[in-house]
Amino acid sequence: MARASPVFLHFKVDPKVEIAACLDIWTGYDKEAEQADDDFRSGKIDRKAYDRLGDLRQKGEDAYKRCFTERAEAAVPCRSKPAGAIPAFCRAQ
């Protein structure tokens, strides 16, 4: 029996959509993660305390994705899309 190879799809959004509020959320988690790493390495917190923080970088990425998903539709300029590539939410406008 032949095994199927995984297929990876990559989609590019033009123009690039950046949502400052979402980036701020992600940056905040990254700063917390860096501080936790520094505190652990310097001995300010022990392994148990460090582990209780969880994976702050992953939490930040997840929070960013939730934020982006909620706000991306409003951030995409519908009028700048070529005729054949207009997303459904733009067609409704």
Contacts in CASP RR format, 6 or more apart in sequence:
PFRMAT RR
TARGET T0000
AUTHOR 0000-0000-0000
METHOD contacts of the structure
MODEL  1
MARASPVFLHFKVDPKVEIAACLDIWTGYDKEAEQADDDFRSGKIDRKAY
DRLGDLRQKGEDAYKRCFTERAEAAVPCRSKPAGAIPAFCRAQ
13 76 0 8 1.000
15 77 0 8 1.000
15 80 0 8 1.000
17 72 0 8 1.000
17 75 0 8 1.000
17 76 0 8 1.000
19 67 0 8 1.000
19 68 0 8 1.000
19 71 0 8 1.000
19 72 0 8 1.000
19 75 0 8 1.000
21 67 0 8 1.000
21 71 0 8 1.000
22 64 0 8 1.000
22 67 0 8 1.000
22 68 0 8 1.000
22 71 0 8 1.000
23 64 0 8 1.000
25 60 0 8 1.000
25 63 0 8 1.000
25 64 0 8 1.000
25 67 0 8 1.000
26 60 0 8 1.000
26 61 0 8 1.000
26 63 0 8 1.000
26 64 0 8 1.000
28 60 0 8 1.000
29 56 0 8 1.000
29 57 0 8 1.000
29 59 0 8 1.000
29 60 0 8 1.000
29 61 0 8 1.000
29 63 0 8 1.000
30 56 0 8 1.000
30 57 0 8 1.000
30 60 0 8 1.000
32 53 0 8 1.000
32 56 0 8 1.000
33 56 0 8 1.000
33 57 0 8 1.000
36 45 0 8 1.000
36 50 0 8 1.000
36 53 0 8 1.000
36 56 0 8 1.000
38 44 0 8 1.000
39 45 0 8 1.000
39 50 0 8 1.000
40 46 0 8 1.000
40 47 0 8 1.000
40 50 0 8 1.000
73 89 0 8 1.000
76 87 0 8 1.000
76 89 0 8 1.000
76 90 0 8 1.000
78 86 0 8 1.000
78 87 0 8 1.000
78 89 0 8 1.000
78 90 0 8 1.000
78 93 0 8 1.000
81 87 0 8 1.000
81 90 0 8 1.000
END
